[in-house]
Each structure stands twice: as structure tokens, then as C-alpha cells.
Amino acid sequence: MLFSKYIYKIRLINTKCKLNLHCSMQKVVTDPGFSVIYFSLAVIVAVFITLVLVFPGLFGFKKVSAVPHHCLSL
């Protein structure tokens, strides 16, 4: 008997939601917009990271010379 009481309440809530009378569920009004500013900033950061990885010499990184042999024998 108690279980049927809760089923009745759930059905009542679903009916109200279908009729748009009172609904506790959230609905998306509009899709989120596309922001050109955030997209452009992400592209600039990605290009910068790519340049650092492809051309490290442009950013002050130098090639490492071979390790002297006397440092290897510890």
C-alpha cells in the first residue's frame, strides 16, 4: 500500500512535467554558444607549444653535448 502511494506521486509529477505545469527537472533553453575568443586563444597556445617542440633552438634551448667518459666511470 505504501509503495503504491509513491508510484502515484511519481506519476503525478511526470504528468505535471509533460503539461509544463511544474517540473523539477532542468531543461536546456539554448545550446551554449561558440566563443571565437576562447577558440582563438586555444589555437594560439597550441601553435606556441608546437613551435617550442619543433624548433627548440628559437627559444634558447641548445643541443646537449656528449657526456665526457671520465664522468661515466664512477
MODELLER restraints for C-alpha pairs under 7 A, 6 or more apart:
rsr = mdl.restraints
at = mdl.atoms
rsr.add(forms.Gaussian(group=physical.xy_distance, feature=features.Distance(at['CA:16:A'], at['CA:22:A']), mean=5.59, stdev=0.5))
rsr.add(forms.Gaussian(group=physical.xy_distance, feature=features.Distance(at['CA:16:A'], at['CA:23:A']), mean=6.54, stdev=0.5))
rsr.add(forms.Gaussian(group=physical.xy_distance, feature=features.Distance(at['CA:17:A'], at['CA:23:A']), mean=4.70, stdev=0.5))
rsr.add(forms.Gaussian(group=physical.xy_distance, feature=features.Distance(at['CA:52:A'], at['CA:59:A']), mean=6.81, stdev=0.5))
